Amino acid sequence: MVFLNFAQNVLFKTTITMLKVLTFHFNPFEVNCYVAGDETGECAIIDPGFYTAGEAEALYSKIAEKGLTPKMILLTHAHPDHIYGVKECAEKYGIPVYMSPEDDYLLKDDYGRRFGLKSVDTSFCTLPLTENQTLSFGKTEFTVISTPGHTPGGVCLYDAADKALFTGDTLFAGCIGRTDLPGGDYDQLIVGIMEKLLVLPADVTVFPGHGGTSSIADERTHNPFLQPFNEPDTDQIDWDADGIELRGTDL
């Protein structure tokens, strides 16, 4: 992986087989906005949360520089930090916006104001994202994995061919999404992560909604919020018939 810094908006370039991912950090919450494209030049914009004119220009200029053609906007969920730039971005490129209808209620709530931020322009139309739905651009295909818990409509986007998983605020490197906001559900979040994400191949790269990248292998073994998967190496530990750990021969 090659990491490149660009001025105030930190941008990473990661190459995974055919898929190329540009990562921008936007707004006071430092949300990760991803531009995922392939060799055809077509791309999808994931969570365009740019907050200022400067941030918008950073996104637009890099897309132009790379000769990319946006085909769709994909939203992992509808919290304001992930959607600040959706309206402007959709109109600029004339492309559809996909989002789970379970998060429609968030578009009716001036959520950003609760955090002292400006209101989000939510006057954009959306097309639904549903479990196992596939979305294609160029030679790339994303499969939608429904993972409610951070919000009722939280989804992840999985590119099996390139082993790339965009998790929004469901799963982070060494952490999980918060569930204490309205609509959050801890049990749903954990079940979704355990049953749908951690069963993916170990070498899948995780692109979260905030922070750095990870892998399914790292999250299985090192994420402290997912302890059931952090099982001891039974080859190195002796156990008696009652399941009591025996660490010495003198016990």
LINTAVEN-V528462 format. One record per residue. RES is the residue in one letter. OMEGA is omega in whole degrees, 0 to 359 (999 if undefined). Layout:
BEGIN
RES_OMEGA, RES_OMEGA
END
This chain:
BEGIN
M_179, V_181, F_182, L_177, N_179, F_172, A_186, Q_179, N_183, V_183, L_177, F_174, K_181, T_179, T_179, I_181, T_181, M_185, L_174, K_187, V_171, L_182, T_178, F_173, H_185, F_173, N_184, P_179, F_180, E_178, V_175, N_171, C_182, Y_168, V_184, A_181, G_179, D_187, E_179, T_184, G_177, E_183, C_172, A_176, I_184, I_176, D_178, P_185, G_182, F_190, Y_183, T_177, A_179, G_178, E_178, A_181, E_178, A_179, L_185, Y_183, S_180, K_176, I_179, A_181, E_181, K_179, G_183, L_177, T_179, P_181, K_182, M_171, I_180, L_181, L_177, T_173, H_191, A_172, H_190, P_182, D_180, H_187, I_184, Y_185, G_187, V_183, K_182, E_183, C_180, A_180, E_181, K_185, Y_181, G_185, I_181, P_178, V_180, Y_181, M_175, S_178, P_178, E_179, D_179, D_183, Y_180, L_179, L_179, K_183, D_179, D_190, Y_182, G_181, R_179, R_181, F_179, G_180, L_181, K_178, S_177, V_173, D_183, T_182, S_176, F_179, C_180, T_170, L_189, P_167, L_182, T_182, E_177, N_175, Q_176, T_178, L_186, S_170, F_184, G_177, K_186, T_177, E_175, F_172, T_180, V_175, I_181, S_181, T_178, P_178, G_171, H_166, T_180, P_182, G_180, G_178, V_170, C_183, L_189, Y_173, D_185, A_183, A_182, D_178, K_179, A_182, L_178, F_193, T_181, G_179, D_174, T_185, L_177, F_173, A_179, G_183, C_176, I_180, G_178, R_182, T_183, D_177, L_180, P_181, G_180, G_180, D_184, Y_182, D_178, Q_182, L_182, I_180, V_180, G_180, I_183, M_189, E_186, K_184, L_184, L_176, V_177, L_180, P_185, A_185, D_174, V_177, T_180, V_176, F_185, P_180, G_177, H_176, G_186, G_180, T_178, S_175, S_177, I_179, A_180, D_181, E_176, R_190, T_187, H_182, N_184, P_179, F_183, L_186, Q_180, P_178, F_180, N_185, E_179, P_175, D_186, T_177, D_183, Q_184, I_175, D_180, W_175, D_186, A_181, D_178, G_180, I_183, E_178, L_185, R_182, G_181, T_182, D_180, L_999
END
